[in-house]
Amino acid sequence: MDIADLREILRILEAQDITEFELEQEGVKLRICRASGSAGAVGAAGVGHPMAVPPALPGFPPPPPAAPAAPEEAGAAPGAAASGRAEGGTVVKSPIVGTFYRSPDPSAPAFVNVGDRVKVGQILCIIEAMKLMNEIEAELAGEILTIHPENGQPVQYGDPLFTIRVA
């Protein structure tokens, strides 16, 4: 799902005067609520929340059934980044679609750099999605081997963010 898809969904919801919408597609979960007749609030749901897609949206096929979680991901905390094994380390993948930021603001130092040692729960980066800043935390302790995206680069669900050598 890209920004054009989101804009189209919002256009349809507004045209149909739909006040609440939930969607799960390819591991991305989205929930939109707004007051009737106004712009209202828009938010992204965390991983692990059950969602259903309203059947009344013309032109949008139902999402494929969710695949069961891999054994190593099954115990992950809600909202945490998914990880996968890679040669020389574990890859931390993006849990959402958005814009990758290495620091909380342009003048601040990066949360982490290559060679830094990180602890479980330490903030690695921020992914901005729909004007919401989502802090991505380390699920494991170790050393940062690689930072994959550039600062300010768009990322998709499942894109590699970091490679960490487990300590």
C-alpha positions in Angstrom: 0.0 0.0 0.0 1.5 3.4 -1.0 0.4 7.0 -0.4 -1.7 7.1 -3.5 -3.7 4.1 -2.2 -4.2 5.9 1.1 -5.4 9.0 -0.6 -7.8 7.0 -2.7 -9.2 5.3 0.4 -9.6 8.6 2.2 -11.4 10.1 -0.9 -13.8 7.2 -1.1 -14.5 7.3 2.7 -15.3 11.0 2.4 -17.5 10.6 -0.6 -19.4 7.8 1.0 -19.6 9.6 4.4 -18.1 6.6 6.1 -17.0 7.5 9.6 -15.0 4.4 10.6 -12.8 2.2 8.5 -10.4 -0.6 9.3 -8.0 -2.5 6.9 -5.4 -5.2 7.1 -3.4 -6.0 4.0 0.0 -7.6 3.6 0.7 -7.2 7.3 -0.1 -3.5 7.4 -3.0 -2.5 9.6 -4.9 0.8 9.3 -7.8 2.3 11.2 -9.5 5.6 10.3 -12.1 7.2 12.5 -13.7 10.6 11.9 -16.6 12.6 13.2 -19.5 12.6 10.7 -19.1 15.5 8.3 -15.6 16.5 9.5 -11.9 15.7 8.9 -11.6 14.0 12.3 -8.8 11.8 13.4 -6.7 9.4 11.4 -4.4 6.8 13.0 -2.4 3.6 12.4 -3.3 0.6 14.5 -0.5 -1.3 16.2 0.4 -4.9 15.3 -1.7 -7.4 17.1 -5.0 -5.6 17.1 -7.8 -7.6 15.4 -9.2 -5.8 12.4 -12.0 -6.4 9.9 -12.6 -4.7 6.5 -16.0 -3.3 5.9 -17.5 -5.0 2.9 -19.1 -1.8 1.5 -16.1 -0.4 -0.3 -16.5 -0.7 -4.0 -13.3 -1.3 -6.0 -11.2 -2.7 -3.1 -10.7 -6.4 -3.0 -10.7 -8.0 0.4 -7.2 -8.5 1.8 -5.6 -11.9 1.7 -5.8 -13.9 4.9 -3.0 -13.2 7.4 -0.1 -15.6 7.3 0.8 -17.2 10.6 3.7 -15.5 12.3 7.2 -17.2 12.0 8.3 -18.8 15.2 10.9 -16.2 16.0 8.3 -13.4 15.5 5.5 -15.0 17.5 6.8 -13.7 20.8 7.4 -10.1 19.5 5.8 -7.3 21.4 2.9 -5.5 19.8 4.2 -2.6 17.6 7.7 -3.9 17.5 9.7 -4.3 14.3 9.9 -7.7 12.8 13.4 -9.3 12.6 14.9 -11.8 10.3 18.3 -13.7 10.3 20.9 -12.4 7.9 24.5 -13.4 7.3 26.5 -11.9 10.1 23.5 -10.5 12.0 19.8 -10.2 12.5 17.8 -7.8 10.2 15.4 -5.4 11.9 12.6 -4.8 9.4 10.1 -2.0 9.1 6.8 -2.8 10.8 5.0 0.0 8.8 5.0 2.1 5.7 6.4 5.6 6.2 9.4 7.8 6.2 12.6 6.7 8.0 14.3 9.2 10.3 17.6 8.5 12.2 17.0 11.3 14.7 14.1 13.0 16.5 14.8 16.3 14.6 17.2 17.5 11.9 19.6 19.2 14.4 19.7 16.3 16.9 22.3 13.5 16.7 21.2 10.1 15.3 19.7 7.6 17.7 22.3 5.0 16.6 25.3 4.8 14.3 27.1 1.8 12.7 29.3 0.3 15.4 27.1 1.4 18.3 26.0 -1.2 20.9 22.3 -1.2 21.6 20.1 -2.6 24.4 16.7 -4.2 24.2 14.1 -1.3 24.2 16.5 1.3 23.0 15.1 3.6 20.2 16.8 2.9 16.9 14.9 5.3 14.6 11.5 7.0 13.9 9.2 6.1 11.1 6.7 8.8 10.3 3.4 7.5 9.0 0.4 9.7 8.4 1.9 12.5 10.5 2.4 10.1 13.5 6.0 9.6 14.7 6.5 5.9 15.5 9.6 5.0 17.6 11.2 1.7 16.5 12.9 0.0 19.4 15.6 -2.7 19.5 14.2 -6.2 20.2 17.6 -7.6 20.9 20.9 -6.4 22.3 23.9 -6.2 20.0 26.0 -4.1 17.7 24.7 -2.1 14.7 26.4 -3.5 11.6 24.4 -1.7 8.9 21.8 1.1 8.6 20.0 0.3 5.4 17.8 3.3 4.5 19.1 6.9 4.2 17.7 9.5 6.5 14.4 10.8 5.1 13.9 7.9 2.8 10.5 6.2 2.4 10.3 2.6 3.6 7.7 -0.1 3.0 6.5 -2.8 5.4 9.2 -5.4 5.7 12.0 -3.3 4.3 15.3 -3.8 6.2 16.2 -1.0 8.5 19.2 -2.3 10.5 21.4 -5.3 10.7 22.4 -6.1 14.3 25.0 -8.6 15.4 23.5 -10.2 18.5 25.7 -9.8 21.6 
